[in-house]
């Protein structure tokens, strides 16, 4: 739009061709890299564990706090998070956004959650890995009067209600 002032068209210190620390991709390719589809993984999980799965959340559009929209009387504790990918570190540094807000807006490299009894977790991890997707237990759920998500990461402890 030619009516947009040129100083508002781009903000940040990175050019699309600039390297990003910790990534083999430049800034442009990193931002535009495709999002993985989980459909084949989800199908295989549901084929074998439909009656065990209590919920699944794709952590986009609500990120790590998205569970708050779907729980009642539960405290979700995420205390074994994946490392934060370089893309999100770049966004945080460029925007000056604090980690509490980052976990609320971005998936931070943790994109899919499956809620089910712990004794079935390894089977789900194995299914995910069979598709070349890293998986791990990232936390647990506890009874709670209300709705609460706690994230304990290398960047601090963040509570959302």
Buried (B, 14 or more C-beta within 10 A) or exposed (E): EEEEEEEEEEEEEBEEEEEBEEBEBBBBEBBEEEEEEBEEBBEBBBEBBEEBBEEBBBBEEBBBBBBBEBBEEBBBBBEEBBEBBBBBBBBBEEEEBEBBEBBBBBBBBBBBBBBBEEEBBEBBBEBBEEEEBEBEEBBEBEEBEEBBBBBBBEBEEBEBE
